[in-house]
Amino acid sequence: MLRQARDFLFALAGLDAGFDQLHVGQIIATMYLSDFICFPVSGIMIDRLGRKYSLVSSLSLISLGCLLLAFTSGSKVLIFLFASMAGAGSGVGAGIGAPDQPLSVRFPRSR
């Protein structure tokens, strides 16, 4: 739910700051680029530290990026910075819903 809300919040913040549609699209693209870059970090974090640590860090980064958005006062640089922070938070939590059992346990061979 928070992942979808960040798209809406940052699009509204961009429009409020005076961005046109192209720049609002660049804000969303910045979020998804940092989301994509942090996918491997998510896998490493889940493997080494566990899902709880990944979940807490993901929710913290997304929430912090969305909360700090209220204090940008129309600064275009800060909007892009907080958009990349929220995107990184989404990327860090990418593998939370993935099953943790090996395929041989989930799909046993029938003989």
C-alpha positions as CSV (number, residue, x, y, z in Angstrom):
1,M,0.0,0.0,0.0
2,L,2.8,2.4,0.9
3,R,4.6,1.6,-2.4
4,Q,1.6,2.8,-4.5
5,A,1.1,5.8,-2.3
6,R,4.6,7.1,-2.9
7,D,4.0,7.4,-6.7
8,F,0.9,9.5,-6.0
9,L,2.6,11.7,-3.3
10,F,5.7,12.4,-5.4
11,A,3.6,13.2,-8.5
12,L,1.5,15.7,-6.5
13,A,4.6,17.2,-5.0
14,G,6.1,17.7,-8.4
15,L,3.0,19.3,-9.8
16,D,2.9,21.5,-6.7
17,A,6.5,22.6,-7.3
18,G,5.7,23.7,-10.8
19,F,7.0,20.7,-12.8
20,D,5.4,19.9,-16.1
21,Q,4.4,16.4,-17.0
22,L,7.8,15.5,-18.3
23,H,9.6,16.4,-15.1
24,V,6.9,14.5,-13.0
25,G,7.7,11.5,-15.2
26,Q,11.4,12.0,-14.4
27,I,10.6,12.0,-10.7
28,I,8.8,8.7,-11.0
29,A,11.6,7.3,-13.2
30,T,14.1,8.3,-10.6
31,M,12.1,6.3,-8.0
32,Y,11.9,3.2,-10.1
33,L,15.6,3.4,-11.1
34,S,16.8,3.5,-7.5
35,D,14.2,0.7,-6.8
36,F,15.8,-1.4,-9.5
37,I,19.4,-0.7,-8.4
38,C,18.6,-1.8,-4.8
39,F,17.1,-5.2,-5.8
40,P,20.5,-7.0,-5.3
41,V,20.9,-5.3,-1.9
42,S,17.5,-6.7,-0.9
43,G,18.6,-10.3,-1.7
44,I,21.9,-9.9,0.2
45,M,20.1,-8.4,3.2
46,I,17.5,-11.0,3.3
47,D,20.0,-13.9,3.0
48,R,22.4,-12.5,5.7
49,L,20.1,-10.7,8.1
50,G,16.6,-12.0,7.6
51,R,13.3,-10.7,6.4
52,K,12.5,-8.6,9.5
53,Y,15.5,-6.5,9.1
54,S,14.7,-5.9,5.4
55,L,11.1,-5.1,6.2
56,V,12.0,-2.5,8.9
57,S,14.6,-0.8,6.7
58,S,12.3,-0.8,3.7
59,L,9.4,0.8,5.6
60,S,11.8,3.2,7.3
61,L,13.3,4.5,4.1
62,I,9.9,4.8,2.3
63,S,8.3,6.5,5.2
64,L,11.2,8.9,5.7
65,G,11.3,9.8,2.1
66,C,7.5,10.5,2.1
67,L,7.6,12.4,5.4
68,L,10.6,14.6,4.3
69,L,8.7,15.4,1.1
70,A,6.5,17.7,3.2
71,F,9.5,19.9,4.0
72,T,10.8,20.4,0.5
73,S,9.0,23.8,0.1
74,G,9.1,23.4,-3.7
75,S,12.8,22.6,-4.0
76,K,13.2,20.5,-7.1
77,V,16.5,19.0,-6.0
78,L,15.1,17.8,-2.7
79,I,12.1,16.3,-4.4
80,F,14.4,14.2,-6.6
81,L,16.5,13.3,-3.6
82,F,13.6,12.1,-1.5
83,A,12.1,10.3,-4.5
84,S,15.3,8.3,-4.8
85,M,15.3,7.6,-1.1
86,A,11.7,6.2,-1.2
87,G,12.6,4.2,-4.3
88,A,15.6,2.7,-2.6
89,G,13.4,1.8,0.3
90,S,11.1,0.0,-2.0
91,G,14.0,-1.8,-3.6
92,V,15.4,-2.9,-0.3
93,G,12.1,-4.6,0.5
94,A,11.8,-6.3,-2.9
95,G,12.2,-9.9,-1.7
96,I,10.0,-9.9,1.4
97,G,7.1,-11.8,-0.1
98,A,9.2,-14.4,-1.8
99,P,9.0,-18.0,-0.5
100,D,12.0,-19.1,1.4
101,Q,11.7,-22.9,0.8
102,P,13.7,-24.6,-1.9
103,L,11.9,-25.7,-5.0
104,S,12.3,-29.4,-4.2
105,V,10.2,-28.9,-1.0
106,R,7.5,-26.7,-2.6
107,F,7.2,-28.9,-5.7
108,P,8.1,-32.5,-4.9
109,R,8.5,-34.9,-7.8
110,S,5.8,-37.4,-8.2
111,R,7.1,-40.9,-9.2
